[in-house]
């Protein structure tokens, strides 16, 4: 096939599926410019706190909002999302906080409670939610698997368009994770409007997989980035070990690159080096989270 015929065939296939290609301007679409990046905290570390305790802890540190865990094993289980999200949002609003990203296990519309969760979130003003993630079967060819994932994302994109939501896909290190190399994520999402299906760029995972080449992946995927995740790590005996922000390999170059890119969306701090299973451990972790927050503020 020549180039024109390939393009014609692809457009026909996409039209038949109800999927439309977008020009570069639309692909790069972002929300209206803000004066500063709102800063969220991925609440996994603080799940043992009540909603009011969480709001107090984050507001006292200076956060703008939370990356809420509305997923199996999270603060709110999907089966209870429609009932419990309003009270959670109200507890955050008491301290002028918002759900800036909602971390879910959703990767297709027909999952139990998926649509009900998204409709409830949209009514409460949530605009971004994190997808659950996709995996490869490493015994099978990769490109056909990427193509096979597109129909389920198409259905999510249609629902997102209806509800005014954007789903963000987090790149995650690991051989079986779709999006680990980031190049494959661009291939997967190349036909999708980033206002509907976008990327949560995780610099820790990008550096684990890309080492010194992470600026290439960042530039490649930048038009699709609608959320940024920050955390730090070191390599220890060939494995990545999570450490407090500022003590690892994620240095000034990333934050300078981020600022120069004009990114104005939310930045979510992840503190996976902190293990807080109980309320007492979560309360004791506030100082560590505060240090991560202050490090990010200095970088920004």
KAPEFEN-V771468 format. One record per residue. N is the residue number from 1. RES is the residue in one letter. PHI is phi in degrees with one decimal (* if undefined). NEAR is the number of other ideal C-beta (glycine too) atoms within 10 Angstrom. D_LAST is the distance of its C-alpha to the last C-alpha in Angstrom with 2 decimals. Layout:
<<N/RES/PHI/NEAR/D_LAST> <N/RES/PHI/NEAR/D_LAST>>
This chain:
<<1/X/*/9/48.65> <2/X/-81.8/7/47.34> <3/X/-61.6/7/43.85> <4/X/-63.0/8/45.12> <5/X/-67.9/9/47.10> <6/X/-59.5/10/44.23> <7/X/-63.1/12/42.06> <8/X/-62.7/12/44.93> <9/X/-63.4/11/45.56> <10/X/-62.9/13/41.92> <11/X/-61.2/14/41.67> <12/X/-64.4/10/44.93> <13/X/-65.2/10/43.83> <14/X/-67.4/15/40.60> <15/X/-63.3/11/42.58> <16/X/-63.2/8/45.03> <17/X/-87.1/12/42.27> <18/X/83.4/11/40.74> <19/X/-106.0/18/37.59> <20/X/-114.2/13/36.48> <21/X/-82.8/15/34.59> <22/X/-128.2/16/31.87> <23/X/-67.2/7/31.18> <24/X/-57.4/7/27.94> <25/X/-61.8/8/26.79> <26/X/-71.8/13/27.31> <27/X/-63.3/17/25.82> <28/X/-90.3/12/22.52> <29/X/-60.0/14/22.68> <30/X/-132.0/17/19.65> <31/X/-72.7/12/19.56> <32/X/-54.3/5/19.29> <33/X/-60.3/7/16.12> <34/X/-119.8/11/13.89> <35/X/-76.8/5/11.98> <36/X/-156.3/10/8.92> <37/X/-73.4/18/8.67> <38/X/-66.0/17/11.11> <39/X/-110.0/21/10.64> <40/X/-111.0/27/13.97> <41/X/-121.1/26/15.78> <42/X/-71.6/21/18.46> <43/X/-77.2/22/21.34> <44/X/-51.0/17/23.66> <45/X/-64.9/23/23.14> <46/X/-110.0/26/24.14> <47/X/-63.2/17/26.96> <48/X/-75.7/17/29.56> <49/X/-81.7/21/28.36> <50/X/-68.2/12/29.93> <51/X/-60.3/20/28.01> <52/X/-68.6/13/28.14> <53/X/-65.0/15/27.06> <54/X/-60.5/24/24.08> <55/X/-59.1/23/23.10> <56/X/-63.6/17/23.56> <57/X/-63.0/21/21.56> <58/X/-70.6/25/18.47> <59/X/-65.6/16/18.77> <60/X/-65.0/11/19.31> <61/X/-73.1/18/16.13> <62/X/123.6/11/14.12> <63/X/-66.5/23/13.79> <64/X/-92.4/18/14.57> <65/X/-177.4/21/16.97> <66/X/-132.9/26/18.43> <67/X/-95.6/24/19.22> <68/X/-82.7/31/22.91> <69/X/-97.2/21/25.56> <70/X/-115.6/28/28.50> <71/X/-163.2/20/30.39> <72/X/-56.1/12/33.19> <73/X/82.4/9/32.44> <74/X/-89.8/18/29.51> <75/X/-60.3/21/29.40> <76/X/-121.3/23/31.43> <77/X/-73.9/15/34.01> <78/X/-53.1/19/34.52> <79/X/-64.4/13/38.07> <80/X/-109.4/12/36.88> <81/X/-60.0/23/33.82> <82/X/-60.3/16/35.66> <83/X/-83.6/11/37.03> <84/X/-97.3/16/34.10> <85/X/-60.8/21/31.04> <86/X/-58.3/12/32.05> <87/X/-66.1/11/32.27> <88/X/-66.1/20/28.94> <89/X/-62.1/21/27.19> <90/X/-66.0/13/29.09> <91/X/-63.6/17/28.01> <92/X/-68.5/21/24.32> <93/X/-62.6/14/25.01> <94/X/-56.4/13/26.66> <95/X/-111.2/15/23.27> <96/X/60.3/10/21.61> <97/X/-109.9/22/20.05> <98/X/-133.5/20/20.58> <99/X/-81.0/25/21.11> <100/X/-84.8/24/18.18> <101/X/-142.2/28/19.71> <102/X/-110.4/28/23.22> <103/X/-81.0/26/23.96> <104/X/-123.6/26/27.59> <105/X/-106.3/19/30.27> <106/X/-79.3/24/31.32> <107/X/-135.3/19/32.15> <108/X/-160.3/15/35.15> <109/X/-65.4/17/36.59> <110/X/-85.8/8/39.77> <111/X/-67.3/15/38.26> <112/X/-56.4/9/39.61> <113/X/71.6/19/37.72> <114/X/-63.4/20/35.07> <115/X/-65.0/15/36.03> <116/X/-63.3/14/36.65> <117/X/-62.6/27/33.21> <118/X/-68.4/25/31.49> <119/X/-66.7/16/33.73> <120/X/-64.7/20/33.08> <121/X/-63.9/24/29.28> <122/X/-61.3/17/29.48> <123/X/-63.3/13/31.70> <124/X/-93.0/16/29.16> <125/X/92.7/11/26.35> <126/X/-70.2/23/24.56> <127/X/-120.3/19/23.37> <128/X/-120.8/24/21.89> <129/X/-137.7/27/23.73> <130/X/-88.5/25/23.47> <131/X/-73.4/21/26.67> <132/X/-76.5/17/28.63> <133/X/108.6/16/28.74> <134/X/-121.8/21/31.57> <135/X/-129.2/13/33.48> <136/X/-91.6/18/35.73> <137/X/-95.5/9/39.27> <138/X/-71.2/9/39.15> <139/X/-91.7/5/42.93> <140/X/-121.1/9/42.76> <141/X/-57.0/9/41.53> <142/X/-80.4/14/37.85> <143/X/-58.2/9/37.86> <144/X/-61.9/8/40.47> <145/X/-67.3/17/38.45> <146/X/-60.6/17/35.45> <147/X/-62.7/11/37.87> <148/X/-69.7/11/39.32> <149/X/-77.6/16/36.02> <150/X/-63.0/19/35.61> <151/X/-59.4/12/38.24> <152/X/-69.8/15/36.61> <153/X/-71.2/24/33.24> <154/X/-59.2/18/35.20> <155/X/-65.1/14/36.56> <156/X/-65.3/23/33.16> <157/X/-60.5/25/31.88> <158/X/-64.6/14/34.88> <159/X/-66.3/18/34.29> <160/X/-61.3/24/30.60> <161/X/-60.8/13/31.79> <162/X/-65.5/12/34.26> <163/X/-92.5/16/31.91> <164/X/75.3/12/28.82> <165/X/-107.2/21/26.83> <166/X/-125.3/22/24.64> <167/X/-90.3/26/25.09> <168/X/-114.8/26/22.34> <169/X/-105.5/25/23.54> <170/X/-86.1/22/21.59> <171/X/-71.6/27/22.21> <172/X/-137.6/20/23.67> <173/X/-64.3/18/25.09> <174/X/133.4/14/28.86> <175/X/-60.1/10/31.87> <176/X/-90.1/11/33.06> <177/X/-83.1/19/29.82> <178/X/-60.4/21/29.70> <179/X/93.4/27/26.36> <180/X/-56.8/20/25.99> <181/X/-77.0/18/26.33> <182/X/75.2/23/24.40> <183/X/-58.3/14/27.03> <184/X/-68.8/19/29.35> <185/X/-68.5/24/26.90> <186/X/-63.1/16/26.81> <187/X/-64.0/14/30.62> <188/X/-65.1/20/30.91> <189/X/-101.1/24/28.87> <190/X/-59.5/12/29.88> <191/X/-100.1/20/32.17> <192/X/-100.3/23/30.06> <193/X/-72.6/20/28.22> <194/X/-68.4/21/24.51> <195/X/-78.8/19/24.85> <196/X/-116.1/21/27.21> <197/X/-129.6/23/26.33> <198/X/-132.3/26/22.86> <199/X/-128.1/24/20.62> <200/X/-102.3/27/18.13> <201/X/-81.4/29/16.56> <202/X/-104.2/22/16.46> <203/X/-68.6/24/15.03> <204/X/-60.6/24/17.13> <205/X/-69.2/23/20.25> <206/X/-64.3/27/19.59> <207/X/-75.9/23/19.44> <208/X/-60.0/20/22.45> <209/X/-85.1/21/24.45> <210/X/-107.8/20/23.12> <211/X/48.2/10/22.29> <212/X/-76.7/9/21.46> <213/X/-90.4/12/22.22> <214/X/-56.8/22/19.24> <215/X/-60.0/13/17.94> <216/X/-68.0/13/21.30> <217/X/-65.5/21/21.02> <218/X/-64.0/21/17.55> <219/X/-63.3/11/19.01> <220/X/-60.6/13/22.15> <221/X/-96.7/21/20.79> <222/X/-51.8/16/17.86> <223/X/-63.2/18/20.22> <224/X/-104.2/24/20.89> <225/X/-78.2/19/17.51> <226/X/-120.8/24/17.24> <227/X/-153.0/25/15.23> <228/X/-127.8/22/12.94> <229/X/-110.5/25/13.82> <230/X/-122.9/24/12.09> <231/X/-167.0/22/14.33> <232/X/-131.2/24/15.77> <233/X/-159.9/23/19.31> <234/X/-131.6/13/21.87> <235/X/-91.7/13/25.19> <236/X/-133.7/9/28.13> <237/X/54.1/5/31.63> <238/X/78.4/5/30.52> <239/X/-122.4/9/28.63> <240/X/-80.8/17/24.99> <241/X/-118.5/12/24.30> <242/X/-72.7/15/21.36> <243/X/-138.9/17/19.68> <244/X/-57.8/16/16.99> <245/X/-62.3/24/13.41> <246/X/94.5/16/13.07> <247/X/-108.7/13/16.85> <248/X/-127.9/19/17.47> <249/X/-85.6/18/17.22> <250/X/-80.5/23/13.78> <251/X/-109.8/12/12.19> <252/X/-59.1/10/9.82> <253/X/-58.6/11/11.71> <254/X/-63.3/20/10.66> <255/X/-68.3/18/6.90> <256/X/-65.4/11/8.25> <257/X/-62.7/16/10.88> <258/X/-62.3/21/9.08> <259/X/-64.2/12/7.49> <260/X/-65.7/8/10.97> <261/X/-75.3/14/12.72> <262/X/80.7/9/12.07> <263/X/-66.4/19/11.43> <264/X/-123.9/14/11.29> <265/X/-82.8/22/12.82> <266/X/-69.9/24/12.33> <267/X/-118.5/22/10.48> <268/X/-109.2/29/13.03> <269/X/-84.4/21/12.94> <270/X/-109.9/22/16.28> <271/X/-122.1/24/17.89> <272/X/-70.9/14/21.13> <273/X/-73.5/19/22.06> <274/X/-91.1/19/23.00> <275/X/-108.8/9/26.50> <276/X/-130.1/21/27.37> <277/X/-88.6/9/30.63> <278/X/-112.1/9/31.88> <279/X/-60.3/14/30.78> <280/X/-64.1/10/31.07> <281/X/-68.1/14/28.90> <282/X/-65.7/21/26.22> <283/X/-62.7/15/26.32> <284/X/-69.6/12/26.16> <285/X/-83.9/20/23.01> <286/X/-60.3/19/20.95> <287/X/-64.5/9/20.00> <288/X/-65.2/16/18.75> <289/X/-64.6/23/16.66> <290/X/-61.9/15/15.31> <291/X/-65.6/16/14.33> <292/X/-62.1/23/12.50> <293/X/-62.2/19/10.64> <294/X/-64.0/14/9.89> <295/X/-62.2/19/8.77> <296/X/-62.9/17/6.19> <297/X/-60.0/11/5.11> <298/X/-63.8/10/5.47> <299/X/-67.1/18/3.79> <300/X/-82.2/12/0.00>>
